[in-house]
Amino acid sequence: MKSRGMGTYWLKALLFTTTLLAPVGCVGWEQTRVRKNPVLPDEYIIEKHGVRQGTVRRNPVFRDQWDVYDNTGRRLESIRPNPVFKDEFDIYSPSGRREMTIRKSPVLKDEFDVLDTTGRRTHRVRPDPVLPDEWKIEGYDP
């Protein structure tokens, strides 16, 4: 992801959003956090209330793709860059169906929009103003 100019900031927001909206067992994000694995450089650990819920790993074959796994090792979804729009990432189910899209907000540079398969914005992700490594995710009601 760094090769596309997204950087660590975009990566953290992307992983946070994916793990909260993924079926990893992290329903409700008030005590969910994503932290870097201290041993493996290309892996992030998903925790809720201090208990490991799953992992996010870089795909060893496709280096710009990230996979979300639960504790049993089952792959839940994949995160891939959109081939057309450089500031968007698509999230796919294991069957290959696109589930959602995450893109940088066109108005606010620190915010990200989560879009469903129809292109409707469902969530907004932004950094917590108090804690720099934490993220807030808000549902969007039109």
N, C-alpha and C positions, 0 to 999 in steps of 0.2 A: 504494500500500500504506500510505502514511502516513495517508491519509484514513480508513482503518479502524482507526487507533490502533496499528498494529503497530510503526512506528518503524524506525529504521536497524538496530537490533540484530536484530530479527526478519528484516528484509530480507537482511542479511548471512548469517544462518544458512540462510535459505531458498535463496539463490543458491548458497551453498557446497554444501549437500546436493544440490541439483538437478544441479549440474555434476559432482559425484562419481558420482552414480547414473545420469547420462545417458550415452548412447553417443557421447560427444564424443571418445573416445580417451584419456580420463583414467583408465584402468584402474589401480587402485592409487592411493591418495590421499596417499601419504607425501610427495610433492614437488609436490602440486597446490595452487595458490592462485588465488583470485578477487580481482581488484583493480579499482578504479574506473578507467574510461577518463579520462585527464586532459583530453581534448578534448571528448568527448561526455558530457553530464551524465546521460543515461539509458542508459548502456551500461557493462557490466562485462566485463573480459577474463579468460578462463580460460587459465592457464598451467600447464605441467608441465615441470619441469626448465628453466625459463626460456624455453620455446618456446610460442608462442601455439597453443592447441588449439581455440579457439572464442570466441564472445561470448554474452552474455545481454543482450537489449535490451528496453526497455519497448515494448509494442505501441502504435503511434501512434494507432490507432483506439479500442482498448479500453485506457484508461489504467491500469486495475488489473490488467492481464495482462502477463506477461513471456514472451518467447520465447527459446529456446536455439538457437543456430546453430553449425554447424561452420565450418571455414575456407573451404569452398567456397560458403558462403552458404545452404546447405540448412537449413531449419528442422527441428530434431530433436524438439522438444516445446514445450509451452506450460504456463505456471504461471498458474492462475486461482484466485481466492478461492472458497471453498465458499459457495454461496448460503444454506445452512441454518446451518452452524456457523461462527461468526465467527472462531474461532481456528484454522481449518484452511484449507490450500491444497491444491488438487488439481493433479496433473501429468498432462497429456494428450499422447498421441502425435499426430503430424500427421493421422492418420485420425480423430481425435476420441475415441479410446478412453481411458478413465481408466486410467493406469498405476500411480499411487501417490498417497498422501495424506501431507502433512506437517502435524503439529499440535504445539502446545505441550504439554509434559508436564503432566498434571493435578497431579502431585506436586511436581516441581522446576521452578521458574520459569525457570531458565536452560537447560533441556534441551528438546529437540524429539524427537518420535517420528516415524519413517517407517513407514507402514502400506502393505501391498500391497493388491491389489484385493479380497481377502477380509476385510480389516480386521485381519489379523495383523501385529503389530509386527515389522519386519525389521531396523531399524537405530535407533541412538540417536545423537543429535548433541548435543555440548556444547562450550562454549568451552574453549580450552586455558588452564589455570591460569597458565602462564608467559607466553605471548604473547597479549595481549588481542585482537588482530585475527585470530587463527588459530582454527580449529575442529577438533575431533576427531570422527570418525565411527566408530562401533563396530557390528559385526554383532551381532545378538541371536539366541542359540541357546536355544530354550525347553527 
